[in-house]
Amino acid sequence: MDHPKFSELYWSRRAGIELKHEPETTTVRQSIQWLRDKYLQHLERIVEARQASAATLRQRKSLLTRLCQHKIDDGDEYGERA
């Protein structure tokens, strides 16, 4: 019951409507990593619709993950930047 969308999810489920669940994330909103996550979710939908290759998804996920994990001068990861 502590979930912010509990009521919405509960009543829609009772009505037989299944809402898409967005996974919880600890990513800072509007950071580079947050943007990467949103882009990869979009690309996953495109791959599911067969408008892009699964290889494209793997390649871009790998590249963007390495970019976000890159350490910058102050020791933080690049992906944490907003």
Backbone as a chain_set.jsonl record, in Angstrom:
{"seq": "MDHPKFSELYWSRRAGIELKHEPETTTVRQSIQWLRDKYLQHLERIVEARQASAATLRQRKSLLTRLCQHKIDDGDEYGERA", "coords": {"N": [[0.799, -1.207, 0.0], [2.144, 1.15, 0.179], [3.053, 2.046, -2.197], [3.132, 4.655, -4.605], [1.284, 4.55, -6.706], [-0.623, 2.764, -5.952], [-3.5, 2.695, -5.575], [-4.457, 3.3, -8.153], [-3.391, 1.143, -9.645], [-4.586, -0.992, -8.287], [-7.43, -0.603, -8.613], [-7.684, -0.6, -11.391], [-6.847, -3.165, -11.976], [-8.842, -4.648, -10.691], [-10.915, -4.011, -12.374], [-10.228, -5.454, -14.519], [-8.328, -4.495, -16.18], [-5.098, -4.336, -17.332], [-2.371, -2.541, -16.453], [0.627, -1.192, -17.836], [3.603, -1.794, -16.177], [6.025, 0.278, -14.901], [9.345, -0.255, -14.187], [10.819, 0.186, -10.947], [13.329, 2.59, -10.262], [16.575, 3.686, -9.308], [17.842, 5.676, -10.462], [18.945, 8.971, -11.055], [16.651, 11.422, -11.85], [16.445, 12.815, -15.079], [19.136, 12.606, -15.567], [22.079, 11.556, -17.393], [22.172, 8.782, -17.399], [19.495, 8.181, -16.776], [18.265, 9.172, -19.085], [19.445, 7.426, -20.933], [18.272, 4.996, -20.086], [15.531, 5.476, -20.666], [15.69, 5.789, -23.453], [16.599, 3.214, -24.204], [14.422, 1.66, -23.393], [12.525, 2.581, -25.197], [13.754, 1.756, -27.589], [13.648, -1.013, -27.203], [10.893, -1.469, -27.495], [10.646, -0.831, -30.203], [12.181, -2.861, -31.325], [10.625, -5.062, -30.555], [8.444, -4.569, -32.184], [9.505, -5.24, -34.533], [10.879, -3.378, -36.049], [13.427, -2.734, -35.792], [16.635, -4.216, -35.309], [17.549, -6.844, -33.031], [20.218, -7.008, -32.583], [21.045, -4.393, -32.944], [19.926, -3.216, -30.679], [21.412, -4.55, -28.653], [24.011, -3.647, -29.266], [23.837, -0.829, -28.958], [23.002, -0.674, -26.302], [25.229, -1.746, -24.982], [27.245, 0.129, -25.691], [26.187, 2.573, -24.63], [25.966, 1.9, -21.936], [28.655, 1.524, -21.202], [29.525, 4.155, -21.61], [28.036, 5.525, -19.63], [29.141, 4.397, -17.339], [31.685, 5.323, -17.304], [34.324, 6.829, -15.585], [34.754, 10.111, -14.367], [36.802, 13.079, -13.818], [36.336, 13.871, -11.081], [35.721, 11.502, -9.892], [33.141, 10.572, -10.002], [30.58, 8.813, -11.849], [30.002, 9.204, -15.331], [27.383, 8.903, -16.202], [25.811, 9.76, -14.075], [25.567, 12.432, -14.241], [23.609, 15.362, -14.729]], "CA": [[0.0, 0.0, 0.0], [2.997, 2.329, 0.212], [3.392, 2.433, -3.557], [2.368, 5.855, -4.95], [0.216, 4.271, -7.667], [-1.342, 1.584, -5.472], [-4.936, 2.769, -5.859], [-4.645, 3.219, -9.605], [-3.124, -0.233, -10.055], [-5.576, -1.865, -7.657], [-8.753, -0.477, -9.231], [-7.628, -1.024, -12.791], [-6.762, -4.632, -11.952], [-10.185, -5.132, -10.345], [-11.756, -3.819, -13.55], [-9.735, -6.337, -15.566], [-7.409, -3.742, -17.035], [-3.72, -4.489, -16.871], [-1.538, -1.397, -16.805], [2.042, -1.495, -17.963], [4.335, -1.434, -14.968], [7.365, 0.814, -15.109], [10.188, -0.713, -13.092], [11.388, 1.184, -10.042], [14.714, 2.875, -10.568], [17.267, 4.579, -8.384], [18.532, 6.615, -11.331], [18.593, 10.374, -10.865], [15.798, 11.884, -12.949], [17.022, 13.704, -16.071], [20.577, 12.406, -15.704], [22.419, 10.868, -18.64], [21.763, 7.387, -17.231], [18.032, 8.183, -16.88], [17.974, 9.334, -20.503], [19.821, 6.157, -21.557], [17.239, 4.007, -19.756], [14.33, 5.804, -21.437], [15.975, 5.491, -24.855], [16.656, 1.765, -24.393], [13.041, 1.168, -23.312], [11.922, 2.919, -26.492], [14.355, 0.887, -28.59], [13.108, -2.355, -26.981], [9.571, -1.501, -28.127], [10.862, -0.839, -31.65], [12.638, -4.205, -31.663], [9.453, -5.934, -30.435], [7.597, -4.306, -33.35], [10.314, -5.685, -35.677], [11.306, -2.236, -36.85], [14.866, -2.638, -35.58], [17.258, -5.502, -35.021], [17.978, -7.099, -31.653], [21.652, -6.711, -32.562], [21.137, -2.94, -32.76], [19.656, -2.982, -29.265], [22.577, -5.016, -27.877], [25.145, -2.77, -29.534], [23.62, 0.491, -28.345], [22.978, -0.865, -24.849], [26.618, -1.915, -24.56], [27.945, 1.402, -25.845], [25.67, 3.567, -23.693], [26.298, 1.46, -20.576], [30.068, 1.865, -20.98], [29.597, 5.61, -21.493], [27.507, 5.928, -18.321], [30.006, 3.896, -16.275], [32.981, 5.977, -17.421], [34.642, 7.713, -14.451], [35.269, 11.421, -14.727], [37.879, 13.58, -12.959], [36.006, 13.923, -9.66], [35.452, 10.144, -9.414], [31.759, 10.188, -10.283], [30.335, 8.22, -13.162], [29.454, 10.157, -16.298], [25.939, 8.722, -16.279], [25.134, 10.413, -12.957], [25.459, 13.852, -14.538], [22.32, 15.826, -15.257]], "C": [[0.837, 1.265, 0.0], [3.367, 2.819, -1.182], [2.529, 3.63, -3.966], [1.214, 5.602, -5.923], [-0.635, 3.085, -7.233], [-2.812, 1.604, -5.865], [-5.221, 2.615, -7.35], [-4.447, 1.785, -10.103], [-4.188, -1.19, -9.523], [-6.908, -1.818, -8.401], [-8.748, -0.87, -10.702], [-7.564, -2.545, -12.88], [-8.125, -5.243, -11.626], [-11.137, -5.023, -11.529], [-11.305, -4.694, -14.72], [-8.807, -5.652, -16.55], [-6.004, -3.906, -16.473], [-2.889, -3.313, -17.376], [-0.099, -1.859, -16.949], [2.763, -0.969, -16.729], [5.71, -0.911, -15.352], [8.227, 0.401, -13.923], [10.721, 0.444, -12.251], [12.855, 1.389, -10.398], [15.299, 3.808, -9.51], [18.043, 5.631, -9.165], [18.018, 8.029, -11.081], [17.823, 10.85, -12.092], [16.526, 12.944, -13.775], [18.547, 13.671, -16.1], [20.833, 11.697, -17.027], [21.998, 9.405, -18.558], [20.237, 7.249, -17.34], [17.606, 8.273, -18.344], [18.304, 8.055, -21.27], [18.753, 5.097, -21.321], [15.964, 4.235, -20.558], [14.527, 5.454, -22.915], [15.979, 3.982, -25.103], [15.271, 1.132, -24.266], [12.317, 1.416, -24.626], [12.446, 1.981, -27.58], [13.869, -0.555, -28.441], [11.727, -2.492, -27.621], [9.685, -1.545, -29.653], [11.323, -2.23, -32.107], [11.471, -5.186, -31.585], [8.516, -5.777, -31.629], [8.308, -4.697, -34.652], [10.674, -4.556, -36.625], [12.792, -1.95, -36.669], [15.366, -4.017, -35.166], [17.619, -5.63, -33.54], [19.473, -6.819, -31.511], [21.892, -5.215, -32.359], [20.922, -2.59, -31.291], [20.857, -3.378, -28.413], [23.758, -4.065, -28.029], [24.993, -1.426, -28.826], [23.583, 0.403, -26.824], [24.396, -0.981, -24.308], [27.371, -0.588, -24.588], [27.499, 2.421, -24.798], [25.947, 3.192, -22.24], [27.744, 1.789, -20.252], [30.249, 3.363, -20.821], [29.155, 6.06, -20.102], [28.413, 5.498, -17.17], [31.391, 4.533, -16.288], [33.185, 6.945, -16.252], [35.21, 9.031, -14.959], [36.234, 11.902, -13.646], [37.559, 13.556, -11.467], [35.619, 12.555, -9.093], [34.028, 9.668, -9.635], [31.679, 9.517, -11.642], [29.681, 9.25, -14.049], [27.93, 10.083, -16.355], [25.154, 9.406, -15.171], [24.931, 11.908, -13.207], [24.096, 14.197, -15.109], [22.535, 16.855, -16.329]], "O": [[0.293, 2.357, -0.164], [3.938, 3.9, -1.325], [1.325, 3.632, -3.71], [0.26, 6.379, -5.952], [-1.3, 2.466, -8.063], [-3.315, 0.632, -6.429], [-6.125, 1.88, -7.746], [-5.248, 1.28, -10.89], [-4.632, -2.092, -10.234], [-7.453, -2.855, -8.776], [-9.732, -1.422, -11.196], [-8.168, -3.141, -13.771], [-8.514, -6.246, -12.223], [-12.051, -5.834, -11.678], [-11.922, -4.679, -15.785], [-8.535, -6.177, -17.63], [-5.755, -3.648, -15.295], [-2.729, -3.124, -18.582], [0.34, -2.793, -16.278], [2.547, 0.166, -16.303], [6.468, -1.586, -16.049], [7.875, 0.677, -12.776], [11.029, 1.521, -12.76], [13.537, 0.444, -10.794], [14.588, 4.611, -8.906], [18.818, 6.392, -8.585], [16.818, 8.252, -10.919], [18.281, 10.7, -13.225], [17.145, 13.855, -13.226], [19.18, 14.601, -16.6], [19.891, 11.284, -17.704], [21.518, 8.846, -19.544], [19.749, 6.291, -17.938], [16.711, 7.554, -18.789], [17.548, 7.64, -22.148], [18.371, 4.38, -22.246], [15.379, 3.283, -21.075], [13.635, 4.89, -23.549], [15.425, 3.518, -26.1], [14.976, 0.161, -24.964], [11.581, 0.555, -25.109], [11.674, 1.473, -28.393], [13.694, -1.251, -29.442], [11.425, -3.522, -28.223], [8.901, -2.225, -30.314], [10.898, -2.713, -33.156], [11.335, -6.051, -32.451], [7.868, -6.739, -32.041], [7.767, -4.505, -35.741], [10.763, -4.744, -37.838], [13.348, -1.051, -37.3], [14.592, -4.868, -34.726], [17.952, -4.642, -32.884], [19.936, -6.435, -30.437], [22.839, -4.822, -31.677], [21.646, -1.768, -30.729], [21.274, -2.616, -27.541], [24.422, -3.72, -27.051], [25.922, -0.951, -28.172], [24.073, 1.298, -26.134], [24.725, -0.378, -23.286], [28.05, -0.229, -23.626], [28.331, 3.059, -24.153], [26.142, 4.072, -21.402], [28.041, 2.276, -19.161], [31.041, 3.804, -19.988], [29.822, 6.879, -19.47], [28.45, 6.161, -16.134], [32.185, 4.303, -15.376], [32.323, 7.776, -15.966], [36.041, 9.057, -15.867], [36.456, 11.199, -12.66], [38.438, 13.247, -10.662], [35.228, 12.462, -7.93], [33.738, 8.483, -9.472], [32.581, 9.635, -12.471], [28.897, 10.077, -13.583], [27.266, 11.103, -16.538], [23.949, 9.613, -15.312], [24.205, 12.57, -12.466], [23.508, 13.429, -15.87], [21.569, 17.367, -16.896]]}, "num_chains": 1, "name": "protein.A"}
